[in-house]
Amino acid sequence: MGKLIQVQVGEYRPVSFFDLNDVDCQRGDYVILEVERGSEFGQVISEIDRDFKGKAEKPKGKVLRMATEGDLRQIANNRMQAKDSLNICMRKITDRKLQMNIVKAEYTFDSSKIIFSFTAEGRVDFRNLVKDLARVFRVRIELKQIGVRDKAKIIGGYGVCGRELCCASYMRLFHPLSIKMAKEQGLPLNPSRISGVCGRIKCCMSYEFNVYKQFSRNLPAVGEKIAHNDAKGKVVDVNILSRTVYVEDAEGRIVKVAM
């Protein structure tokens, strides 16, 4: 096995490891890849001199060459064809009354296959749809069911913070998320406040989770009764980062206590 690099295959597919094959390229370059059943294009996302020894999975193929101007024109042409293919696929779905929503269509670099990504509430029997599409396009057809987070990553957009969605701008993989992250950070468990545009917990919940978890150690919870220095009463609010709590005493006064 030669030197490995990470490549974003196509536009919306997973990041994979590829054998660099002594091709002179840099991070951000578009390259042509040799894969199991044809050729693909992708963008290099790792540093070329990075050592993946002991961390990398088996390579999916190897880098053939840097993408030429002709290759880039073919990629652009494939994008245009994919838009037409998407519309045809949507009509076929309507004709067969299937409960699925097509998100994106993408051609492989050599145009030997079209990948249709879709969302659905449950499993969908799309075997006849594949046959319909194969008769129209005369190429291999792949229908790939994705989740709502993957859909947001493909479509893109802006979060309530005003910035481009993290998943669509720089994230390569999704972090595991749980409601516990919101609880640890003292956030209101209101779905509209802690959910992203995809309807799932915001990815940014994981960014500072470990810091909040560390700072919240030994802090009392809201509603807990404490006696600390001159303050005695019920905790009505907690500021985790400053490690201060607000206590309501027997006379109804709010006292700020540093923990």
Long-range contacts (C-beta under 8 A, 24 or more apart in sequence): 1-59, 2-62, 3-48, 4-52, 4-56, 4-59, 5-44, 5-46, 5-48, 5-50, 5-63, 6-44, 6-45, 6-46, 6-52, 7-31, 7-33, 7-42, 7-43, 7-44, 7-45, 7-63, 8-42, 8-43, 8-45, 8-172, 9-33, 9-40, 9-42, 9-60, 10-40, 10-41, 10-42, 10-106, 10-108, 10-109, 10-115, 11-106, 12-104, 12-106, 12-117, 12-153, 12-154, 13-106, 13-115, 15-45, 15-172, 15-173, 16-57, 16-59, 16-60, 17-52, 17-56, 17-57, 17-58, 17-59, 17-60, 18-42, 18-59, 18-60, 18-61, 18-62, 18-63, 19-59, 19-61, 19-62, 19-63, 20-48, 20-62, 20-63, 21-62, 21-63, 21-64, 23-63, 23-64, 23-65, 23-66, 24-66, 25-63, 25-66, 29-66, 29-67, 30-66, 30-67, 30-71, 30-72, 30-75, 31-63, 31-64, 31-65, 31-66, 31-67, 32-63, 32-64, 32-65, 32-66, 32-67, 32-71, 32-109, 33-60, 33-61, 33-62, 33-63, 33-64, 33-109, 34-61, 34-62, 34-63, 34-64, 35-60, 35-61, 36-60, 36-61, 37-112, 37-113, 38-108, 38-109, 38-110, 38-112, 38-113, 39-64, 39-108, 39-109, 39-110, 40-108, 40-109, 40-110, 41-67, 41-71, 41-75, 41-109, 45-172, 71-109, 74-109, 75-109, 78-106, 78-107, 78-109, 78-111, 79-107, 81-107, 81-111, 82-106, 82-107, 82-114, 85-114, 85-116, 85-137, 86-116, 88-133, 88-136, 89-116, 89-129, 89-133, 92-129, 92-132, 92-133, 92-136, 93-129, 96-128, 96-129, 96-132, 98-124, 98-126, 98-129, 99-124, 100-124, 100-126, 100-145, 103-146, 103-151, 103-154, 103-155, 104-154, 111-139, 112-139, 112-140, 113-139, 113-140, 113-141, 113-142, 114-139, 114-140, 114-141, 114-142, 115-142, 115-144, 116-141, 116-142, 116-143, 116-144, 117-144, 117-145, 117-146, 117-150, 117-151, 117-154, 118-143, 118-144, 118-145, 118-146, 119-145, 119-146, 119-147, 119-148, 119-151, 120-145, 148-198, 148-199, 148-200, 149-174, 149-198, 149-200, 151-198, 152-196, 152-197, 152-198, 157-197, 159-196, 159-197, 159-202, 159-204, 161-204, 165-196, 165-197, 166-203, 166-204, 167-203, 171-203, 174-203, 175-203, 175-206, 176-206, 177-201, 177-203, 177-205, 177-206, 181-205, 181-206, 181-209, 184-209, 184-212, 184-213, 184-216, 185-209, 185-212, 185-240, 186-212, 186-216, 186-238, 186-240, 212-240, 212-241, 215-240, 215-241, 215-243, 216-240, 218-259, 219-243, 219-245, 219-259, 220-245, 220-259, 226-257, 228-257, 228-259, 229-257, 230-255, 231-255, 231-257
